[in-house]
């Protein structure tokens, strides 16, 4: 069953901003950089603008320039790590995270980024540790919720499903509408052959977000495990209709 990592929109997802205002900002930044080419803060802003437009190679180039000019700016290193994560350069993301952590060890989002990158590299133990640190720093906030969910996903990959369930339940306590945590708890329950409970979790995720294709697919798998073939096929068909193979 697919497990979903919870990704922060600001840190991981390009916003696809192609409005005129973005280009006006680019033009203003270009002029500012021409006047002050050694200003690391301006290069940082340029990198963020490129990231929001999905121009990732240009974002990386700008952020590398920012870190060259301002090597002690943890925000620039963290932003660089974020862009690397977005395009699947997870080893580079880890290196950038390490730089940011050395400068600012108490930023939960940097630890989440590190955990995300480590997870995608298959280093689940280090991923669990990174998320645990993020939780220490922000146990009840949005970052904590995200870290609890993603920690559960890493634990699932280590076959530590009982611990994973506990992590997902912590995420749900912080935000009962977190569809990722509901879905992932269902996956962990299914791994323990607790399919009735898994069905309940998937249905809860779908009650919150009826177009959540992953949960439809997982619901179908759980129902099939219970011998409820017709319901299972209907759920899997629904997932396919939503674009999930």
Secondary structure, 3 states (H helix, E strand, C coil): CCCCCCCCHHHHCCCCCCCHHHHHHHHHHHHHHHHCCCCHHHHHHHHHHHHHCCCHHHHHHHHHHHHHHCCCCHHHHHHHHHHHHHCCCHHHHHHHHHHHHHHCCCCHHHHHHHHHHHHHCCCHHHHHHHHHHHHHHCCCCHHHHHHHHHHHHHHHHCCCHHHHHHHHHHHHHHCCCCHHHHHHHHHHHHHCCCHHHHHHHHHHHHHHCCCCHHHHHHHHHHHHHCCCHHHHHHHHHHHHHCCCC
